[in-house]
Structure formats: C-alpha cells, structure tokens
Amino acid sequence: MIKVLIIADDFTGALDTGVKFAEAGAQTKVMTKWDEHFVDDPSEVLVLCLPTRHDNPLDAYRKVRKVVEMADGKVGLIYKKTDSALRGNIGAELTAVVEGCSTSNNLYFIPAMPSMNRYTSGGVHYIDGIIVRESVFGQDPFEPVTESYIPELMRKQCSTRIKSIWAEDAIKSTPRCDKNAILVYDCESQADLDAEVETLFGDGDTRLVAGCAGLAQTLARFLGFDNNVEAPKKAGTLVVVCGSVNPISKAQMTYAEGNGFSRIHLTSAQLLDDVTKLTAMAKGLVLMSDAGSGILVDTLNAKRGLFEEMSDEEREELRAEISGRAGMLIRDMCDAGLNSRLMIVGGDTLLAFANAIGCTEYYPVCEVETGVVLFRVRYNDKDYEIISKSGGFGDEDLLVKIVNGVV
C-alpha cells in the first residue's frame, strides 16, 4: 500500500515535495501520467503531477476529485501539495480532496514554509515579512495572488467550511469540529511546524493534509523511512533553460550573466517558427555548452510585449505554446548529445520537456538548495540528472554557486 499519495498542481512542486521524502529514505516516484492502477504502485511515496495551476477552478476541482475518488481507501495518507505563495486553485482543490472521500474527514492545511520565511499568522500568509498580495507573488503577470487572508482567498472558490487555527491551539491538540471542514493552521516557525505535525499525527487518525514542501520535510522525518539514498553525480558545465517570468529568477539570470555565463534570449520568432529549426538551434547550444562554464537560455523576450493586447484565453494559449517549444528545444539538446548538467526553471517548461521526451516516471534524488531539486530520468537509454526549480525559489547567486560546486 502507498503510504503517502501526493497530488501536486505543477511539476516543480511535485519534485520539491517528493524529494523531501526521498531524502528521508522513502522509495519515491513522481508520475506525469497514470491510469486507475496507480494505487497498486510499489512506491512508498507516490507523487502525481496533475497540472491544474492554470485551470479554471471548476476544471481543477473535477480533476483532483477524480484522483481522490480512485485513491479513496486504497492509500494511507492523501497529501494535497499547494504552492508556498498560495498560487493556483487552492480553495477548489482542497474542497475536491474533502468531497472526494467516501467517509467524513477534516483536511488539515499547513501552508507555511519556515525555511524560506514564508509563514502564516492569524490566517494571513507572509513572504519575508510582507503579506503575500504585496510581495513579488502579488505582482505576477499571469497568476497574481490578490488576497493574503487564506480563508477569504479560498472562499472565492468554494463554500466548504473553513476555520483558521492558532498555532498554540494546533500544538495543544488536534482541533475537532464538524467533519468535512478545512482547518488552516497558523505556523510562524520550524518549531511550530514540528510540534503541529507531532500532535496531528500522534493520534493516528489523520488521513487528509495539505501544504507545501515545508510540511513535507517535517512529515517525512516524522513518518520515518530507512532506504539508502544514492548520491548524485557532479559533472560538466551548467545549461539553464528558464521559462519563468518571476523577478527572483530574472535576478538570478542577471547575476549569473554578470559572473561569466553566456546568455541567449530566445525571441517569439525563434520559438514559434518552423519547429524543425529547433534541432539546428539545439545543436548550436550543445556546442556552446562544451566551451564555457554556463549558458542561460531564457524565453523572456519571447513573452515580452506579446501579452498586452491579448485576451486571457489568447495569452494562455501563447504561453502554453512557448513552453511547449522550449520543452522540445531541451529534448533536441539531449538528442544532440548534451553532456552538461541541465537545469530547467519553471513548472510549465519542465512539464513541456517531460511531454516532449515521452517519459512519465521521475525519481527525485536530493535538494541542491531549498526548493531546488535534482532528479533522475531515463530517456533514449541514457540516464539524465536534471536540476529543477520553481521561479520563486533560490538566492540571487544560486546559478553561480551550482557551477562553482558550492551547492
């Protein structure tokens, strides 16, 4: 029986949550496609990448509920992975988890990630001491977070009973209220998180939880696993393909460019033109990677200026097409004999690469840094170790530290 089933709304999130269990010794697998037999998988921790981040709330609800209904009663714990900055369809998806179960259960939601100074106090979510709607995540051009009080944010998508729980109350005892409620936990420190998990799972009755990778790390330690963890390899230069428009990722690329990385700005014409031209571009990038310490390939120019006069639907279609072409380009680089370490930034681009290579199973190995994950995948009879991260993770000098072997 699967001990923990994790349902993630994007690929980078699936990896940065799954890796917490892998590092704790759990047999962990991330899947991008599956059928109803996924419940028979031999993994201790199974992570399903269900890319609903950009769906409308109703579609997201239906997709998550379908998976929960298939897993109901056949797995130990259902864990709905959420974004640490509250992006996506959180209200709809957590409701789907509650309503997809055949028995009445409360869902315990701990959204904090203390290791990155993302915490919840009085039901309000903070990023580095700033309420989330006033942080960089509130300025996101595609999915801005417009509400910092979590119950209110969720109520925009659901009518489920939602209750905010003070940290001291959650630590004292597991709150009991009417079943089928979502309980949003305050959590301001790692000590809070450790104590909340210990109390929540101490009685052995908890079946539904939600949270980001912060909860995963604490929960993995609490559950205890004892398999050996294989060490990653370190070789070659670093090729970074970035599909994120997050200011944090932009700053990382600017810093790396100022410290010796070569940078290629792909235009919309290059990405959206004849797809066969990607092969020649990929070969050129592979040749460049053999001669330097690091290469940055970003799609910012391809997106800049194209969205201003578009409808939301047109904007979403174009973004998906650009991500798809970026995924094909990365595949073509692998086909051209890429030997450098590969890093993919942004969940959409990572999923597009997964779709391009046709592989559905991925194995997280370790974290390079908080939220920055190294995973393994086999493609065309070759094993690849790839680094991935969400756009909003990592310090400004992250890419330089990776090249220099600091992390």
Secondary structure as a PSIPRED ss2 file (coil, helix, strand):
# PSIPRED VFORMAT (PSIPRED V4.0)

   1 M C   1.000  0.000  0.000
   2 I E   0.000  0.000  1.000
   3 K E   0.000  0.000  1.000
   4 V E   0.000  0.000  1.000
   5 L E   0.000  0.000  1.000
   6 I E   0.000  0.000  1.000
   7 I E   0.000  0.000  1.000
   8 A E   0.000  0.000  1.000
   9 D C   1.000  0.000  0.000
  10 D C   1.000  0.000  0.000
  11 F H   0.000  1.000  0.000
  12 T H   0.000  1.000  0.000
  13 G H   0.000  1.000  0.000
  14 A H   0.000  1.000  0.000
  15 L H   0.000  1.000  0.000
  16 D H   0.000  1.000  0.000
  17 T H   0.000  1.000  0.000
  18 G H   0.000  1.000  0.000
  19 V H   0.000  1.000  0.000
  20 K H   0.000  1.000  0.000
  21 F H   0.000  1.000  0.000
  22 A H   0.000  1.000  0.000
  23 E H   0.000  1.000  0.000
  24 A C   1.000  0.000  0.000
  25 G C   1.000  0.000  0.000
  26 A C   1.000  0.000  0.000
  27 Q C   1.000  0.000  0.000
  28 T E   0.000  0.000  1.000
  29 K E   0.000  0.000  1.000
  30 V E   0.000  0.000  1.000
  31 M E   0.000  0.000  1.000
  32 T C   1.000  0.000  0.000
  33 K C   1.000  0.000  0.000
  34 W C   1.000  0.000  0.000
  35 D C   1.000  0.000  0.000
  36 E H   0.000  1.000  0.000
  37 H H   0.000  1.000  0.000
  38 F H   0.000  1.000  0.000
  39 V H   0.000  1.000  0.000
  40 D H   0.000  1.000  0.000
  41 D C   1.000  0.000  0.000
  42 P C   1.000  0.000  0.000
  43 S C   1.000  0.000  0.000
  44 E C   1.000  0.000  0.000
  45 V E   0.000  0.000  1.000
  46 L E   0.000  0.000  1.000
  47 V E   0.000  0.000  1.000
  48 L E   0.000  0.000  1.000
  49 C E   0.000  0.000  1.000
  50 L C   1.000  0.000  0.000
  51 P C   1.000  0.000  0.000
  52 T C   1.000  0.000  0.000
  53 R C   1.000  0.000  0.000
  54 H C   1.000  0.000  0.000
  55 D C   1.000  0.000  0.000
  56 N C   1.000  0.000  0.000
  57 P H   0.000  1.000  0.000
  58 L H   0.000  1.000  0.000
  59 D H   0.000  1.000  0.000
  60 A H   0.000  1.000  0.000
  61 Y H   0.000  1.000  0.000
  62 R H   0.000  1.000  0.000
  63 K H   0.000  1.000  0.000
  64 V H   0.000  1.000  0.000
  65 R H   0.000  1.000  0.000
  66 K H   0.000  1.000  0.000
  67 V H   0.000  1.000  0.000
  68 V H   0.000  1.000  0.000
  69 E H   0.000  1.000  0.000
  70 M H   0.000  1.000  0.000
  71 A H   0.000  1.000  0.000
  72 D C   1.000  0.000  0.000
  73 G C   1.000  0.000  0.000
  74 K C   1.000  0.000  0.000
  75 V E   0.000  0.000  1.000
  76 G E   0.000  0.000  1.000
  77 L E   0.000  0.000  1.000
  78 I E   0.000  0.000  1.000
  79 Y E   0.000  0.000  1.000
  80 K E   0.000  0.000  1.000
  81 K E   0.000  0.000  1.000
  82 T C   1.000  0.000  0.000
  83 D C   1.000  0.000  0.000
  84 S C   1.000  0.000  0.000
  85 A C   1.000  0.000  0.000
  86 L C   1.000  0.000  0.000
  87 R C   1.000  0.000  0.000
  88 G C   1.000  0.000  0.000
  89 N C   1.000  0.000  0.000
  90 I H   0.000  1.000  0.000
  91 G H   0.000  1.000  0.000
  92 A H   0.000  1.000  0.000
  93 E H   0.000  1.000  0.000
  94 L H   0.000  1.000  0.000
  95 T H   0.000  1.000  0.000
  96 A H   0.000  1.000  0.000
  97 V H   0.000  1.000  0.000
  98 V H   0.000  1.000  0.000
  99 E H   0.000  1.000  0.000
 100 G H   0.000  1.000  0.000
 101 C C   1.000  0.000  0.000
 102 S C   1.000  0.000  0.000
 103 T C   1.000  0.000  0.000
 104 S C   1.000  0.000  0.000
 105 N C   1.000  0.000  0.000
 106 N C   1.000  0.000  0.000
 107 L E   0.000  0.000  1.000
 108 Y E   0.000  0.000  1.000
 109 F E   0.000  0.000  1.000
 110 I E   0.000  0.000  1.000
 111 P C   1.000  0.000  0.000
 112 A C   1.000  0.000  0.000
 113 M E   0.000  0.000  1.000
 114 P H   0.000  1.000  0.000
 115 S H   0.000  1.000  0.000
 116 M H   0.000  1.000  0.000
 117 N C   1.000  0.000  0.000
 118 R E   0.000  0.000  1.000
 119 Y E   0.000  0.000  1.000
 120 T E   0.000  0.000  1.000
 121 S E   0.000  0.000  1.000
 122 G C   1.000  0.000  0.000
 123 G C   1.000  0.000  0.000
 124 V E   0.000  0.000  1.000
 125 H E   0.000  0.000  1.000
 126 Y E   0.000  0.000  1.000
 127 I E   0.000  0.000  1.000
 128 D C   1.000  0.000  0.000
 129 G C   1.000  0.000  0.000
 130 I E   0.000  0.000  1.000
 131 I E   0.000  0.000  1.000
 132 V H   0.000  1.000  0.000
 133 R H   0.000  1.000  0.000
 134 E H   0.000  1.000  0.000
 135 S C   1.000  0.000  0.000
 136 V H   0.000  1.000  0.000
 137 F H   0.000  1.000  0.000
 138 G H   0.000  1.000  0.000
 139 Q C   1.000  0.000  0.000
 140 D C   1.000  0.000  0.000
 141 P C   1.000  0.000  0.000
 142 F C   1.000  0.000  0.000
 143 E C   1.000  0.000  0.000
 144 P C   1.000  0.000  0.000
 145 V C   1.000  0.000  0.000
 146 T C   1.000  0.000  0.000
 147 E C   1.000  0.000  0.000
 148 S C   1.000  0.000  0.000
 149 Y E   0.000  0.000  1.000
 150 I H   0.000  1.000  0.000
 151 P H   0.000  1.000  0.000
 152 E H   0.000  1.000  0.000
 153 L H   0.000  1.000  0.000
 154 M H   0.000  1.000  0.000
 155 R H   0.000  1.000  0.000
 156 K C   1.000  0.000  0.000
 157 Q C   1.000  0.000  0.000
 158 C C   1.000  0.000  0.000
 159 S C   1.000  0.000  0.000
 160 T C   1.000  0.000  0.000
 161 R C   1.000  0.000  0.000
 162 I E   0.000  0.000  1.000
 163 K E   0.000  0.000  1.000
 164 S E   0.000  0.000  1.000
 165 I E   0.000  0.000  1.000
 166 W C   1.000  0.000  0.000
 167 A H   0.000  1.000  0.000
 168 E H   0.000  1.000  0.000
 169 D H   0.000  1.000  0.000
 170 A H   0.000  1.000  0.000
 171 I H   0.000  1.000  0.000
 172 K H   0.000  1.000  0.000
 173 S C   1.000  0.000  0.000
 174 T C   1.000  0.000  0.000
 175 P C   1.000  0.000  0.000
 176 R C   1.000  0.000  0.000
 177 C C   1.000  0.000  0.000
 178 D C   1.000  0.000  0.000
 179 K C   1.000  0.000  0.000
 180 N C   1.000  0.000  0.000
 181 A C   1.000  0.000  0.000
 182 I E   0.000  0.000  1.000
 183 L E   0.000  0.000  1.000
 184 V E   0.000  0.000  1.000
 185 Y E   0.000  0.000  1.000
 186 D C   1.000  0.000  0.000
 187 C E   0.000  0.000  1.000
 188 E C   1.000  0.000  0.000
 189 S C   1.000  0.000  0.000
 190 Q H   0.000  1.000  0.000
 191 A H   0.000  1.000  0.000
 192 D H   0.000  1.000  0.000
 193 L H   0.000  1.000  0.000
 194 D H   0.000  1.000  0.000
 195 A H   0.000  1.000  0.000
 196 E H   0.000  1.000  0.000
 197 V H   0.000  1.000  0.000
 198 E H   0.000  1.000  0.000
 199 T H   0.000  1.000  0.000
 200 L H   0.000  1.000  0.000
 201 F H   0.000  1.000  0.000
 202 G H   0.000  1.000  0.000
 203 D C   1.000  0.000  0.000
 204 G C   1.000  0.000  0.000
 205 D C   1.000  0.000  0.000
 206 T C   1.000  0.000  0.000
 207 R C   1.000  0.000  0.000
 208 L E   0.000  0.000  1.000
 209 V E   0.000  0.000  1.000
 210 A E   0.000  0.000  1.000
 211 G E   0.000  0.000  1.000
 212 C C   1.000  0.000  0.000
 213 A H   0.000  1.000  0.000
 214 G H   0.000  1.000  0.000
 215 L H   0.000  1.000  0.000
 216 A H   0.000  1.000  0.000
 217 Q H   0.000  1.000  0.000
 218 T H   0.000  1.000  0.000
 219 L H   0.000  1.000  0.000
 220 A H   0.000  1.000  0.000
 221 R H   0.000  1.000  0.000
 222 F H   0.000  1.000  0.000
 223 L H   0.000  1.000  0.000
 224 G C   1.000  0.000  0.000
 225 F C   1.000  0.000  0.000
 226 D C   1.000  0.000  0.000
 227 N C   1.000  0.000  0.000
 228 N C   1.000  0.000  0.000
 229 V C   1.000  0.000  0.000
 230 E C   1.000  0.000  0.000
 231 A C   1.000  0.000  0.000
 232 P C   1.000  0.000  0.000
 233 K C   1.000  0.000  0.000
 234 K C   1.000  0.000  0.000
 235 A C   1.000  0.000  0.000
 236 G C   1.000  0.000  0.000
 237 T C   1.000  0.000  0.000
 238 L E   0.000  0.000  1.000
 239 V E   0.000  0.000  1.000
 240 V E   0.000  0.000  1.000
 241 V E   0.000  0.000  1.000
 242 C E   0.000  0.000  1.000
 243 G C   1.000  0.000  0.000
 244 S C   1.000  0.000  0.000
 245 V C   1.000  0.000  0.000
 246 N C   1.000  0.000  0.000
 247 P H   0.000  1.000  0.000
 248 I H   0.000  1.000  0.000
 249 S H   0.000  1.000  0.000
 250 K H   0.000  1.000  0.000
 251 A H   0.000  1.000  0.000
 252 Q H   0.000  1.000  0.000
 253 M H   0.000  1.000  0.000
 254 T H   0.000  1.000  0.000
 255 Y H   0.000  1.000  0.000
 256 A H   0.000  1.000  0.000
 257 E H   0.000  1.000  0.000
 258 G C   1.000  0.000  0.000
 259 N C   1.000  0.000  0.000
 260 G C   1.000  0.000  0.000
 261 F C   1.000  0.000  0.000
 262 S E   0.000  0.000  1.000
 263 R E   0.000  0.000  1.000
 264 I E   0.000  0.000  1.000
 265 H E   0.000  0.000  1.000
 266 L C   1.000  0.000  0.000
 267 T C   1.000  0.000  0.000
 268 S H   0.000  1.000  0.000
 269 A H   0.000  1.000  0.000
 270 Q H   0.000  1.000  0.000
 271 L H   0.000  1.000  0.000
 272 L H   0.000  1.000  0.000
 273 D C   1.000  0.000  0.000
 274 D C   1.000  0.000  0.000
 275 V C   1.000  0.000  0.000
 276 T C   1.000  0.000  0.000
 277 K H   0.000  1.000  0.000
 278 L H   0.000  1.000  0.000
 279 T H   0.000  1.000  0.000
 280 A H   0.000  1.000  0.000
 281 M H   0.000  1.000  0.000
 282 A H   0.000  1.000  0.000
 283 K H   0.000  1.000  0.000
 284 G H   0.000  1.000  0.000
 285 L H   0.000  1.000  0.000
 286 V H   0.000  1.000  0.000
 287 L H   0.000  1.000  0.000
 288 M H   0.000  1.000  0.000
 289 S H   0.000  1.000  0.000
 290 D C   1.000  0.000  0.000
 291 A C   1.000  0.000  0.000
 292 G C   1.000  0.000  0.000
 293 S C   1.000  0.000  0.000
 294 G E   0.000  0.000  1.000
 295 I E   0.000  0.000  1.000
 296 L E   0.000  0.000  1.000
 297 V E   0.000  0.000  1.000
 298 D E   0.000  0.000  1.000
 299 T C   1.000  0.000  0.000
 300 L H   0.000  1.000  0.000
 301 N H   0.000  1.000  0.000
 302 A H   0.000  1.000  0.000
 303 K H   0.000  1.000  0.000
 304 R C   1.000  0.000  0.000
 305 G C   1.000  0.000  0.000
 306 L C   1.000  0.000  0.000
 307 F C   1.000  0.000  0.000
 308 E C   1.000  0.000  0.000
 309 E C   1.000  0.000  0.000
 310 M C   1.000  0.000  0.000
 311 S C   1.000  0.000  0.000
 312 D H   0.000  1.000  0.000
 313 E H   0.000  1.000  0.000
 314 E H   0.000  1.000  0.000
 315 R H   0.000  1.000  0.000
 316 E H   0.000  1.000  0.000
 317 E H   0.000  1.000  0.000
 318 L H   0.000  1.000  0.000
 319 R H   0.000  1.000  0.000
 320 A H   0.000  1.000  0.000
 321 E H   0.000  1.000  0.000
 322 I H   0.000  1.000  0.000
 323 S H   0.000  1.000  0.000
 324 G H   0.000  1.000  0.000
 325 R H   0.000  1.000  0.000
 326 A H   0.000  1.000  0.000
 327 G H   0.000  1.000  0.000
 328 M H   0.000  1.000  0.000
 329 L H   0.000  1.000  0.000
 330 I H   0.000  1.000  0.000
 331 R H   0.000  1.000  0.000
 332 D H   0.000  1.000  0.000
 333 M H   0.000  1.000  0.000
 334 C H   0.000  1.000  0.000
 335 D H   0.000  1.000  0.000
 336 A C   1.000  0.000  0.000
 337 G C   1.000  0.000  0.000
 338 L C   1.000  0.000  0.000
 339 N C   1.000  0.000  0.000
 340 S C   1.000  0.000  0.000
 341 R E   0.000  0.000  1.000
 342 L E   0.000  0.000  1.000
 343 M E   0.000  0.000  1.000
 344 I E   0.000  0.000  1.000
 345 V E   0.000  0.000  1.000
 346 G C   1.000  0.000  0.000
 347 G H   0.000  1.000  0.000
 348 D H   0.000  1.000  0.000
 349 T H   0.000  1.000  0.000
 350 L H   0.000  1.000  0.000
 351 L H   0.000  1.000  0.000
 352 A H   0.000  1.000  0.000
 353 F H   0.000  1.000  0.000
 354 A H   0.000  1.000  0.000
 355 N H   0.000  1.000  0.000
 356 A H   0.000  1.000  0.000
 357 I H   0.000  1.000  0.000
 358 G C   1.000  0.000  0.000
 359 C C   1.000  0.000  0.000
 360 T C   1.000  0.000  0.000
 361 E E   0.000  0.000  1.000
 362 Y E   0.000  0.000  1.000
 363 Y E   0.000  0.000  1.000
 364 P E   0.000  0.000  1.000
 365 V E   0.000  0.000  1.000
 366 C E   0.000  0.000  1.000
 367 E E   0.000  0.000  1.000
 368 V E   0.000  0.000  1.000
 369 E E   0.000  0.000  1.000
 370 T C   1.000  0.000  0.000
 371 G C   1.000  0.000  0.000
 372 V E   0.000  0.000  1.000
 373 V E   0.000  0.000  1.000
 374 L E   0.000  0.000  1.000
 375 F E   0.000  0.000  1.000
 376 R E   0.000  0.000  1.000
 377 V E   0.000  0.000  1.000
 378 R E   0.000  0.000  1.000
 379 Y E   0.000  0.000  1.000
 380 N C   1.000  0.000  0.000
 381 D C   1.000  0.000  0.000
 382 K E   0.000  0.000  1.000
 383 D E   0.000  0.000  1.000
 384 Y E   0.000  0.000  1.000
 385 E E   0.000  0.000  1.000
 386 I E   0.000  0.000  1.000
 387 I E   0.000  0.000  1.000
 388 S E   0.000  0.000  1.000
 389 K E   0.000  0.000  1.000
 390 S C   1.000  0.000  0.000
 391 G C   1.000  0.000  0.000
 392 G C   1.000  0.000  0.000
 393 F C   1.000  0.000  0.000
 394 G C   1.000  0.000  0.000
 395 D C   1.000  0.000  0.000
 396 E C   1.000  0.000  0.000
 397 D C   1.000  0.000  0.000
 398 L H   0.000  1.000  0.000
 399 L H   0.000  1.000  0.000
 400 V H   0.000  1.000  0.000
 401 K H   0.000  1.000  0.000
 402 I H   0.000  1.000  0.000
 403 V H   0.000  1.000  0.000
 404 N C   1.000  0.000  0.000
 405 G C   1.000  0.000  0.000
 406 V C   1.000  0.000  0.000
 407 V C   1.000  0.000  0.000
